[in-house]
Amino acid sequence: MPGISRKVALAAASSVALLATACTGQSGSGTSDDTSKDTTINFWHAWSAPAEVKAVKSLVAGFEKAHPTIHVNVVGNMTDDKMNQALRTGGAKAPDVISSFTTNNVGKFCSSGALVDLNPLFEKSGIDPGKTFPKAMNEYTQFDGNRCSVPLLGDAYGLYYNKTAFEKAGIQTPPKTWSEFETDAKKLTISDGDSYKQLGFMPNYHGWETTTEHYLGQFSPTYFDSSGKSNLAKDPAFQAGFTLQKKLVDELGGYQRLEKYRSTLGDEWGPKHPFQTGQVAMQLDGEWRLGMALDAKPDFEIGVAPLPVPDDQADQYGKGYITGTIAGIAATSKKQNAAWELVKYMTTDTDAVVAFSNAIHNVPSTLAALKSPDLKYDPRFKTFLDIAANPNSTTSPASVNGGVYLATIQNFGYEYESGKAKDLEAGLASTAKQIDTDIAQAK
């Protein structure tokens, strides 16, 4: 699918408020359904593209073949809003298993009790999540010790670059540090009056996937301290990340000039994406971009590499920001044993994960699947497999009010890059205070 961590995830985070009054989730299996007898469970997911829907059906068919007594009624193209409502009300038609694109909502799913804690089920099945899933994926599927979700494929963010443009600019290799990136971005920028013939990189937060959390992921920030308070004003990683982005904005032409140029460029999901047309020489993006860019048949060779890291973290080059799809079991389900069999198969069976990854073209979500010889991919795709497996790769942590804190940070980013907010230190402190207030009100 074209990116399961889409920008709409920030907006969707607030929709999880519906879960506030959800029923209390059981720890482990709260039902005594017998999986040796014929039973039917409901599986709701968000995929909608024909190829994606076909892949889900194939995944479920593999499960039903392995578990002939468990039948799965699949319902696709389900938004989080629809899932949340069904999780609250329950009933025969409600989902027993859900799959959501919005990892930002894990904190809300877990704290509201809408999804059951899977820790006892993993333990009963003899599966150690810490040894099964990549570190970042293992982190974003739990909240306050409650593992109410499990990874089901993932997204890894890296750097796409125009090899032809690099050669013309005399650049031999992709940048590994942000200082190298700054130098290369300026070399690759060719002005055309008050516009550009070619822009080295679009740094603005309204660009394509250039969100605050994607930038900050390379600085390995700690979003919250041990007491759950926002660390935004205390961890120097945040100041470094905002400073880097603002410097790029200023050096590549300034906010207004860049915004004017951005308004003339194609959208993120169409064939006229500015990286694919050669209008932008470097692009921060997820693994799905490779297939989309190749389908657009650009007149240059596409290069793929990890995103740069801060100069003082050069030894961590190769890490990236990770997110992905999650799966969980509804607390209202009366068939949690059968539901667990489906979740376990979809998320921990190596052959199933590999086949689904091959069909969807997202990153596998188990360490075993990442190393499987049965994975089929363009050689450049291996960059994203390595980023996903890298223990230094990061994600944004779960919060009781979903992704609201990320939206708050992003909104400050808009003000800072445009010059409306001039004092970074004061702005980070004010933003941290707002985050703490929002979280306190959500509890």
PyMOL commands that set and color helices and strands:
alter all, ss='L'
color gray80, all
select helices_A, chain A and resi 8-21+50-66+80-89+103-112+119-124+129-132+135-140+163-168+178-187+212-217+236-251+255-262+288-295+311-316+336-348+350-360+367-370+379-389+404-418+424-442
alter helices_A, ss='H'
color red, helices_A
select strands_A, chain A and resi 39-44+70-75+97-100+150-162+190-192+195-201+280-286+302-305+322-329
alter strands_A, ss='S'
color yellow, strands_A
deselect
rebuild
show_as cartoon
